Amino acid sequence: MKNKNLGFTLIELLVVIMIIGVLSSIILTSLSNSRARAYDSKIKQQLNGFRTATEIYFTNQDPNSYNTTGNLIISCANGIFSDISSENGAPGLYLDSANLPDFAITVCGANASGSAYAVKAPLYSGNEYWCIDNGGFSGLVADAITGPTTICP
């Protein structure tokens, strides 16, 4: 006598679907973490590129300065923060919103004499910020720039 039931039982199908669901949730979680790390890496890369471009800008000025137009700047929309000329290293391109992740809103500060600046942008977590300044600091800080500042804490 031959057994004509050659298909899978309902329990076997449910177990397979459950295993696929668990594996897909693990994969989606790791992809989400990868995306967050990629966003953070992009912000760090752009700000470090900005610092390099500002040094080119600095040496092209006569006298040497970060040329902050003679006043305290807390906006990334003017002065050195918006210069996109290639002969000056185009520091403004690194802070352009088109070159940063959507959530990244940079905060800039520079002194009136043009001798110092600081730039800070939020990382993907929203609780930490990446900060650079002309003194060579490049790293994580826990608080946002709340007012004009020229150094990273």
C-alpha positions as CSV (number, residue, x, y, z in Angstrom):
1,M,0.0,0.0,0.0
2,K,1.5,3.4,-1.1
3,N,1.1,6.6,0.9
4,K,-0.4,9.3,-1.3
5,N,0.3,12.2,1.2
6,L,3.6,13.4,-0.2
7,G,3.2,17.2,0.7
8,F,4.3,19.1,3.8
9,T,2.1,19.4,6.9
10,L,0.8,22.7,8.1
11,I,3.2,22.6,11.1
12,E,6.2,22.1,8.9
13,L,5.2,25.1,6.7
14,L,4.7,27.3,9.8
15,V,8.1,26.4,11.2
16,V,9.8,27.2,7.9
17,I,7.9,30.6,7.7
18,M,8.9,31.3,11.3
19,I,12.6,30.6,10.5
20,I,12.5,32.8,7.5
21,G,10.9,35.6,9.5
22,V,13.6,35.4,12.2
23,L,16.4,35.4,9.7
24,S,15.0,38.4,7.8
25,S,14.6,40.5,11.0
26,I,18.2,39.8,11.9
27,I,19.3,40.9,8.4
28,L,17.2,44.1,8.4
29,T,18.6,45.0,11.8
30,S,22.1,44.7,10.7
31,L,21.4,46.7,7.5
32,S,19.9,49.5,9.7
33,N,23.1,49.6,11.7
34,S,25.2,49.7,8.6
35,R,23.2,52.6,7.3
36,A,23.7,54.5,10.5
37,R,27.5,53.9,10.4
38,A,27.6,55.0,6.7
39,Y,25.8,58.3,7.6
40,D,28.2,58.9,10.4
41,S,31.2,58.1,8.2
42,K,29.9,60.5,5.6
43,I,29.6,63.4,8.1
44,K,33.1,62.7,9.5
45,Q,34.6,62.6,5.9
46,Q,32.9,65.8,4.9
47,L,34.0,67.7,8.0
48,N,37.6,66.5,7.7
49,G,37.6,67.4,4.1
50,F,36.3,70.9,5.1
51,R,39.2,71.3,7.5
52,T,41.7,70.5,4.7
53,A,40.0,72.9,2.3
54,T,40.1,75.7,4.9
55,E,43.8,75.4,5.3
56,I,44.1,75.9,1.5
57,Y,41.8,78.9,1.9
58,F,43.9,80.2,4.8
59,T,47.1,80.2,2.9
60,N,45.6,81.9,-0.1
61,Q,44.4,84.9,1.9
62,D,46.6,88.0,2.3
63,P,47.2,88.4,5.2
64,N,46.6,84.8,6.2
65,S,43.1,84.4,7.8
66,Y,39.9,82.4,7.6
67,N,38.3,85.6,6.3
68,T,35.2,85.6,8.4
69,T,34.1,89.0,7.0
70,G,35.0,90.9,10.1
71,N,32.2,89.7,12.4
72,L,31.3,86.7,14.5
73,I,29.7,84.1,12.3
74,I,27.3,81.5,13.6
75,S,25.8,80.6,10.2
76,C,27.3,78.2,7.6
77,A,25.9,80.4,4.8
78,N,28.6,83.0,4.6
79,G,32.3,83.7,4.8
80,I,34.7,80.7,4.6
81,F,31.7,78.4,5.2
82,S,30.1,79.2,1.8
83,D,33.2,79.7,-0.4
84,I,33.0,77.3,-3.3
85,S,35.8,78.6,-5.5
86,S,38.3,75.9,-6.4
87,E,41.4,78.1,-6.1
88,N,40.5,78.5,-2.4
89,G,39.9,74.7,-1.9
90,A,36.1,75.1,-2.1
91,P,35.5,74.6,1.7
92,G,31.8,75.5,1.2
93,L,31.2,72.4,-0.9
94,Y,31.9,70.2,2.1
95,L,29.2,71.8,4.1
96,D,26.6,72.0,1.3
97,S,23.4,70.2,2.4
98,A,23.5,68.3,-0.9
99,N,26.7,66.6,0.2
100,L,25.6,65.6,3.7
101,P,22.9,63.2,4.9
102,D,19.4,64.8,5.1
103,F,19.3,65.0,8.9
104,A,22.7,66.7,9.2
105,I,22.4,70.4,10.0
106,T,25.8,71.9,10.5
107,V,26.5,74.6,13.0
108,C,29.5,76.9,12.4
109,G,31.3,79.5,14.5
110,A,34.2,81.8,13.7
111,N,35.8,84.7,15.4
112,A,35.8,88.3,14.1
113,S,39.6,88.4,13.5
114,G,39.5,85.4,11.2
115,S,41.9,83.4,13.2
116,A,39.7,80.5,14.4
117,Y,36.6,78.5,13.5
118,A,34.6,75.4,14.6
119,V,32.1,73.3,12.8
120,K,29.8,70.7,14.3
121,A,27.2,68.3,12.8
122,P,25.0,65.7,14.4
123,L,25.6,62.0,14.0
124,Y,22.9,59.6,13.1
125,S,22.1,58.8,16.7
126,G,21.1,62.4,17.3
127,N,22.8,62.4,20.7
128,E,26.4,62.9,19.6
129,Y,28.0,65.4,17.4
130,W,31.2,65.4,15.3
131,C,33.2,68.6,15.8
132,I,36.3,70.0,14.0
133,D,38.1,73.2,14.6
134,N,41.2,74.9,13.2
135,G,43.2,73.8,16.3
136,G,43.3,70.3,15.0
137,F,40.5,68.8,17.1
138,S,38.3,66.3,15.3
139,G,36.1,64.1,17.4
140,L,32.9,63.3,19.2
141,V,31.2,65.8,21.5
142,A,28.0,65.3,23.5
143,D,26.5,68.7,23.2
144,A,25.6,71.0,20.2
145,I,27.1,74.4,19.6
146,T,24.5,76.6,21.4
147,G,26.2,79.9,20.5
148,P,29.1,81.3,18.6
149,T,32.2,79.3,19.4
150,T,35.5,78.8,17.7
151,I,36.7,75.7,19.5
152,C,35.3,72.2,20.1
153,P,34.8,71.4,23.7
